[in-house]
């Protein structure tokens, strides 16, 4: 009996914690010119799907070192429903040029959607402070997990984040 009560309380506690997770803000750029590899996306249209949002800049060394991991996540989880979206928020003046970002996306072989956030509106909406930064948005639209800094295929931090993706996909 006590075990059942404890399990019920734990379930209630986890459900309450999930309910308290913040809702991810809607994407702030809806014009076609602000998107690469995709028509403009809206989070509300992705409800029911988990979404990995990556903040990056094409001259950020830590971001560039994370590209292989992002690609591996895209390949591994795409058929399971995960949507990967990179948000390019410029750090340096030359990164403000859409043409330069488009060239970088092609150079690095990025095939998933990229939103141009030159005005930092989505960066600010997410209260992000770092390049790179990763936010896992659950099917319910809430931020399920986040991580800052480089991610590398096979490294412990990346494996831990991938476990979060697995958990969100298992819901």
C-alpha positions in Angstrom: 0.0 0.0 0.0 2.7 2.4 1.0 4.6 1.6 -2.2 1.5 2.3 -4.3 1.0 5.6 -2.5 4.7 6.5 -3.0 4.5 5.7 -6.7 1.3 7.8 -7.1 3.0 10.7 -5.4 6.1 10.4 -7.5 4.0 10.3 -10.7 2.0 13.3 -9.5 5.3 15.1 -8.7 6.8 14.3 -12.1 3.6 15.5 -13.8 3.6 18.7 -11.8 7.3 19.3 -12.7 6.6 18.7 -16.4 3.7 21.1 -16.2 5.9 23.8 -14.7 8.5 23.5 -17.5 8.3 26.8 -19.5 6.5 26.9 -22.8 8.9 27.6 -25.7 8.2 30.9 -27.3 6.9 30.9 -30.9 9.4 31.5 -33.6 9.8 35.3 -34.2 10.6 35.2 -37.9 7.8 34.3 -40.3 9.1 35.7 -43.6 10.5 33.4 -46.3 13.7 35.4 -46.5 14.4 34.5 -42.8 14.5 30.8 -43.4 17.0 28.5 -45.2 16.1 24.9 -46.2 12.5 25.4 -45.3 9.5 27.6 -45.6 8.8 29.5 -42.4 8.0 27.2 -39.6 5.7 27.9 -36.6 6.1 26.0 -33.3 2.3 25.8 -33.0 2.3 23.8 -36.3 4.9 21.4 -34.9 2.9 20.7 -31.7 2.9 17.0 -31.2 6.5 16.7 -32.4 9.7 17.1 -30.4 11.9 19.9 -31.7 15.6 20.4 -31.1 16.5 24.1 -31.4 20.1 25.0 -31.8 21.5 28.5 -31.5 24.7 28.9 -33.5 26.8 31.4 -35.5 28.8 30.4 -38.5 32.1 31.8 -37.2 31.7 30.4 -33.7 34.3 27.7 -33.4 32.4 25.9 -30.7 29.3 25.9 -33.0 31.3 24.5 -35.9 32.6 21.7 -33.8 29.0 20.8 -32.8 27.8 20.5 -36.4 28.7 16.8 -36.7 26.7 16.0 -33.5 23.7 18.0 -34.7 23.8 16.1 -38.0 24.1 12.8 -36.2 21.0 13.7 -34.1 19.1 14.7 -37.2 20.0 11.4 -38.9 19.3 9.2 -35.8 16.0 10.7 -34.8 14.4 12.2 -37.9 12.4 9.0 -38.6 11.2 9.0 -35.0 9.7 12.4 -35.4 12.3 14.8 -34.0 12.5 18.1 -35.9 15.9 19.9 -35.9 15.9 23.6 -36.3 19.0 25.8 -36.1 18.7 29.4 -35.2 21.5 31.5 -36.6 22.0 34.5 -34.3 25.1 36.5 -35.4 27.9 37.2 -33.1 30.2 39.1 -35.5 29.2 41.8 -38.1 29.9 39.5 -41.2 27.4 37.0 -39.7 24.5 39.5 -40.1 24.5 38.9 -43.9 21.9 36.4 -45.0 24.0 35.6 -48.1 27.0 34.8 -45.8 24.8 32.5 -43.7 23.4 30.8 -46.8 26.9 30.2 -48.0 27.9 28.8 -44.6 24.9 26.5 -44.5 25.9 25.1 -48.0 29.6 24.9 -47.1 28.9 22.9 -43.9 26.2 20.7 -45.6 23.4 21.7 -43.2 20.2 20.4 -44.6 17.7 21.0 -41.7 15.8 24.3 -41.4 17.7 27.3 -40.3 16.0 30.5 -39.1 17.9 33.8 -39.4 17.7 35.7 -36.2 19.7 38.8 -37.0 17.6 41.0 -34.6 18.1 38.6 -31.7 14.3 38.4 -31.2 14.2 34.6 -30.8 17.5 34.6 -28.8 15.9 37.1 -26.4 12.5 35.3 -26.3 14.3 32.1 -25.3 16.5 34.1 -22.8 19.5 32.5 -24.4 23.0 33.7 -23.6 25.4 31.3 -25.4 26.6 29.9 -28.7 26.1 27.1 -29.1 23.0 26.3 -27.1 20.5 23.5 -27.5 16.9 23.4 -26.4 14.7 20.3 -26.6 11.1 21.2 -26.9 8.7 18.4 -26.1 5.5 17.6 -28.1 3.6 19.6 -25.6 5.5 22.8 -26.6 7.4 22.9 -23.3 11.2 23.1 -22.9 12.1 19.6 -21.8 15.9 20.0 -21.7 18.7 22.4 -22.5 22.5 22.3 -22.8 25.1 24.9 -23.6 28.5 24.5 -25.2 30.0 22.1 -27.7 28.4 18.7 -28.3 30.4 15.8 -29.7 29.3 12.5 -31.1 29.9 9.8 -28.4 30.9 12.2 -25.6 29.2 11.9 -22.2 27.3 15.2 -22.4 26.0 14.4 -25.8 24.9 11.0 -24.7 23.1 12.5 -21.7 21.3 14.9 -23.9 20.4 12.1 -26.3 18.9 10.3 -23.3 16.6 13.3 -22.9 15.6 13.1 -26.5 14.9 9.4 -26.1 12.8 10.1 -23.0 10.8 12.8 -24.8 10.2 10.5 -27.8 9.0 7.7 -25.4 6.2 9.9 -24.0 
